[in-house]
């Protein structure tokens, strides 16, 4: 009898906590939730428009300092005191697009390579980067804005080889219909996406409970992060050391070249090393990308040697630590400066 009463009390407490979480939990998480992001029906993940937010990243440059994060009316990250105008009001010199490397995680906009291009080189730029973007997201996003009046002289797609090709191969497959390559979404990706949607729904219904359970799990079962090993594992999944022109991700990248012809802009693919690529042979990948752009009339900006030249003689492969956030594959301020200067010099 006492045991049944005890179970009843436990059930009542859990029900009370979940009920409070359901109705007011969100109010306690304003500083924890990343409320600068939303889902876009056409190109998926996106930033919210007209956001001014201060992030306290666990990994940032300068270390420990808050990072101001602002978006304009078009949901592009930009200078927090910059001119907030519609994307179709002017002809832009450069559009940068890609994942969190372009969004510039962990640094202020003015310290990012896109911010430096705007300030140091006086270029009219747009930063379309969003954390988590793959080839499909980048393509559908730039295609959407071009068809709605966006004009640019140059488009730079930053190819994060350690993630982008792996992500594409896990989520999409190329099929050919009437000699025209088309992409299809893999069934296992849909099942994983549905699983993520279930987690997202739980997080929305019981936000405080979800966050605290995640913190408890992380405390008792911490996941050790080794960015070099993580990079190398992803590269192994795409047979990186034998990277070939038959890689389906390259077939998809050609869609960017088709856009450049349709909308009359210069297409640039930017390749660069992540920490793991300091410890592996990059010859096949670089050669394949060079041949790809020669055959497709796009332009390749290869930053591998620019990165490797920084302190490599003194520090060897560990010289990556000079240009990346600690145990991370995002650039620190010095890395962003190197990208801005090297890309500008190669134009």
N, C-alpha and C positions, 0 to 999 in steps of 0.2 A: 504493500500500500504506500509506504513512504517512498519507495523507489519510483512508483508511478507518479506520485506528487512531485518528486524531484524532476522527472522528465517533463512533466507539465510546466513546471517553472522555467526550465531551460527553453522549452518551446515558446513560452510566452515572452521571454526575454529576447530570443532571436527574432520573433515576429515583431516585437516593439522596435528593436534596432533597425530591422529592414524597413519598417514603416516610416520611421523617422528619416532614414537614409533616402527613401523614395521621395519624400516630400521636401526635405530641407538639406539633404546631403550635398547638393551642388553648391550651396552657399559657403561651405567650408573648404571648397577646392578651387576657388578662383585663382589662387597663386600656384596651384599644381597643374591645372589643366592647360593644354596647349590650345587656347581658344583663338589662335590666329589662323586656323585652318578649317577648311570645309570641303565637301565633295562636290565636284562639278559633273553635271550629267554627261558632258561630251568627252572631256579629257581626264576625268577622275580626280585625283588629289589636286588640291589647289589652296592658295592662300586666300584669306578674306580681304575684301577691299577696305581701304581707309582704316588700317590698324596702326595704332601706336602702342607698343608694348615693350616692357623691360624684361629681359630674360636673365636669370642667374644660372648660367650653364655650369655644370660640374667640370667642364673642360673648355676653356676659352682663352683668348689672348687679347689683352693682358690677363694673366691668370687671376681668377677670383673676382674680376670686375664685371658689373652688370653690362649687358649688351642691349642697346636700343634696337628695336626691330619695327620698321614702318613699311606699310604698303600704300600705294596710291589708289585712285579710284578704279583702276583696271586690275587690282590685286597683284601687282608686280612689286617686289621689294625695291625700295628706293631710298634716297637720302631723306632723313626725317624732316628736314626743313626745305626740301626740294619743291620744285614747281609741280603741282598735282594737275596734270592735264590728260585729256583723253588720248588713247594710243593712236588715233587716226588724225591727229591735228598737225602732224609734222612728218617729214622724211627723216628716219633715223639712220645714223651712221652704222651702228652695230646692234644686233640682238644677241644676247647670250642665253643659251638654253641648256638644260641638263638637270642633274639631281642636286643633292645637298652641297656638292662642290661649288656649283654655280650660285645656289641660294646663299652660300657662304656661312655655314654653321660655325658658331663660336667666335665670330668677329663682327665688328660693326660694319655697316655698309661702306663707310668712307675708307675703311682699311681693306676691303675686298678688292679683287682685281677688277670687277666691274665698276666699283666706285672710283678706283684709281684711274680707269680709262676715262671716266666722266670728268674727274677733277684735274688730273695731271695732264691728260692729253686733249682735254676740251672736246670730247666726243659726245654726241647725242646717242645715248644707249638705252636699252631696255634689258632688265634682268628678269627673265622668265623662269629661272631655276626654282625647283620645288623639291624638297626632301623626299626621296623615294622614287623619283621619276625614272622610268625606263625609256627605251626607244619609242614605244607606242604612245606613252603619255606626251613626250616631247613633240612627236610628229602631229598628233591630233590637235595639240594646243596651238602650235605655230600655224598649222593649216587653217584652224578656226579663225584666228586673228587676221591672217592674210586675206581670207575670203570676206572678212568684214572691214576691209579698208586699211589694214596696217601696211606701211611701206618701209622698206629698209634697203640699205646698200649691201650689207653683209650680214650673214647669219653664222654664228659660231655654235656648233654642238660640241660640248665637252663629253668625250667618250670615256667613262670610267670603266675601263676594260675589266677590272677585277670584279665588277658587279653587273654591268649592263648586259654582256653577252650571256652570262650565267642566268640572269633574271629572264632574258628573252627566251632562252632555250627551255626554261622551266615552265613558262607561261604560254608560249605561242609555238605554232608550227607553220612552216611555209607550204602551201599547196599550189599547184599550177592548174589554172583553168584557161583553156584556149591560149596557151603559151604566156599567160599573164600571171606572175606570182601574186598570191594573196595570203593573208595571215588568218589563222583560225586560233581560237582560244582552246587550250588543252582542257580535257575533262577534269584531270586532277587539280588544275588550277581553280576551276569552278568549285570543287569540293573544299579546297583550302580556303577559298574566298568566303564560302558559306560558313565555314567554321569561324573565320575571323569576324563575320557579321554577327554570329551568335555571341562571341565575346564582346563585340561592340555594343550589342543590345544590353547585355548584362551590365556593362560599364555605364550605360546611359540610365538604366533603371536604378541601380544601386551604386552610385559613383564612389561614395566614401568607403563602403565595404570592399569594393573591388580594389581600390588603391591600397588600403591597409593590408588586405590579404596578399597583394603583390609584394608589399614591403616586407611582410613576415616571411614569405617564400624566399625573397632575395637575401634576407638576413641569415636564414638557416641553411639555405641551399644556394650560395652565391655562385654565379657563373664566372669563371676566370676568363678574362679577355686577354688574348695575345694577338695584336693586330697583324703582325707579320704572319703568324700561323693561319689566321683567318683568311688573309689575302691569298696565301699559297693554296689553301684548300679550295677556295673558289676558282682559282686559276687552273687547278688540277681538274676540276669538273668540266672545263671547256677544252681540255687538252691544249693548254696555252702554248706550251713549248713547241707544239707542232701546228700552230694556228694556220688554217688554210682559207683560201678564198671561197670555198664551198660552205663556210659557216653561214647558217641561215640568218644570223643577225646582220651580216653584210648585205644580204639580198634585201632586207628590210631598209637598211640605211640608204639604199639607192632611191627610195621614195623622197628623201630630202633633196637629192639632186634633181628629181623631176619637178619638185616645187620651185627650185631655184630657176629652172628654165621657164616655168609658167609665170612666175612673178618677177623675173628679171632681177635677181640679186646674186651675189657671190656666196657660194657655199663653202664653209670651212669646217673641217673636222679636227678637233684638238685632242691629241693623245698625250698622256703624261703618266709617270709611274706613281704607284701607291707604295707604302713601305715594303710590302712583300715582293714587289718587282725589283727591289734592290738586290734580292737574293736569288734571282732566276734569270735564265736566258730569254731576252725579249726580242731576239733577232727575227724569229718567224712572224711575230705579231706586227712588228714595225714594217717589215718588208711587205707583208700582205696588205697593210693599210696604205703603204706608198703605191703599190701596184693598183689597188682599188681606185685611188684618186686619179692616177694617170689614165686609167681606162674610162672613168666616169666624168672627167673634167671638173672634179671638185678640187679643193685645195686642202692639203694636209699640213697642220702645224704640229711638229714633233718636238715635245719638250723633254724627252727622256735625257738627252745629253745635258740640257740646261740644268736639270735637277741633279744629275750625277756629278756635275762639275763642282758642286758646292761641297767643299770639305771632304771630298771622297778620298783624296790622297792621304789625309790625316786619319780619318775615321772609318774608311772602308764602307761596307754596306750600311753600317749604323749611322752614316751621315744623314739619313732620312730624318733623323730626330731634329735636325736644324730647321726643317721646313714644314713639319707637321705638328699638330697638337699632340701632347703626350699619349702614347699608346692608342693612336687614332689615325684614320686615313683622311682627315680633313686638314687643309692647309692652316698653318699659323700665319701671323701677319707677314713674316719674312717670306713665306711660301707664296702668299698672294702677290707680294711685290715682285717676286721673281716671275710669276706668271704674267702679270701686267707688262713688265718690261720686255720679257722674251717674246710674247705674242706681238707687242707693238713693233719690236725690231724686225720681226719676220714678215710683216705686212708689206 
